[in-house]
């Protein structure tokens, strides 16, 4: 199934743990311990960032610089591992070692926004002298004790809190909206802890990631467990990050007896029903709608879509797909008609490729162009989340739940109108979905741009699905273009690739 969460509600239940930098007060001398504990503490760092995020409703502008801090730790190869959300959209990064007052310049080497992981490199190679990298362990058992290390808001000293593993399950990753394996811990997790290691028996078993809003629950935090970390590091073995593959279809549970009878499921068979095979996915031609998915890589799938990943513990069947790297083969057992079939194919596409509205994007500028004083852009989750708590107008949220197809691969939006004579009568348009140009349906933003800029018609007519028309005088739009830009102090009328020639 595709991993991206389509509910678009980050920050309501889960809060991303990055602390705004304030004037810190020393918390006193660091906690003393044995040699192993001191070795661990020496590998923990505080990460300081300055970031600037684009304004998706005025995409030629960047937001005001924002200072923040998080945590990280040294791993093999002269690298620092932290959360992606700690360093996303960063323009300046510094790292402060445990027990030191000096800050060192750092840079992002690799980043996975979907799994909220990032690797930093240091400009000063001597930074790693006398620091032994931390090693990774396995996936801890439920009710086992762990220690969470980091630099939470309220002090400069390293904080160490004890807790237990409450559960291992799939959770929404607040930074990306993706649904991945996570570990719940009851250690006190506060802003600034993000990116710090979770330690058991001297080894890293997770990375602090996020917590429930304290108004709803206390001492419920989440860590990124080692299977996710190993996947990220293995992905980088060739020097580049590819991401998580997707099986290319969606399913529904089969807990209804009538549904099971309809598809010939005997009492000893369990599985889930394939209800949609995504356009242009590797599953096309291999998996069919109304196949019953019985097993994934040999692991039996129950009627609720769960699989056993260790004795008496279950997670969603995506777990076994997520163990694969992009391009690797997945093996499925399906019931088609009355026959059980073995189906195998290479998973060559990521989940984000299978959504009409892409998930949250970071470290990139939005695409846009301006014509007749109207700002056009593809609809993204970033645009949706410009609204408070991502509560955008219903029609935008509906688009966010759709899949692309051969006829439509992106949603084109009137983001806003810069009021001028050339667009009089349309000044109130905002977040308006363009369906057609001159009666022709639009596949994607690039095609839309081409239809506008290459038009020879006297009037350009934009239509939405309700039939409302926006009519623009093409020659007037061209003649007044520079005046509109000057009036609103806009230096670029489009993003790279969409600027007026």
Secondary structure, 3 states (H helix, E strand, C coil): CCCECCCCCCCCCEEECCEECCCCCCCCCCCCCCHHHHHHHHCEEEEEEEECCECCCCCCCECCCEEEEEEEEEECCCEEEECHHHHCCEEEEEEEECCCCCEEEEEEEEEECCCCEEEEEECCHHHHCCCCCCCECCCCCCCCEEEEEECCCCCCCCEEEEEEEEEEEEEECCCCCEEEEEEEECCCCCCCCCCCEEEECCEEEEEEEEEECCCCCCCCEEEEEHHHHHHHHHHHHHCCCCCCECCCEEEECCCCHHHHHHCCCCCCCCCEEEEEECCCCCCCCCCCCCCEEEEECCEECCCCCEEEEECCEEEECHHHHHCCCCCCEEEEEEEECCEEEEEEEECCCEHHHHCCCCCCCCCCCCCCEEECCEEEEECCHHHHCCCHHHCCCHHHHHHHCCCCECCECCCEEEEEECCCHHHCCCCCCCCEEECEECCEECCCHHHHHHHHHCCCCCEEEEECCCCCEEEEEHHHHHHHHHHHHHHCCCCCCECCCCCCC
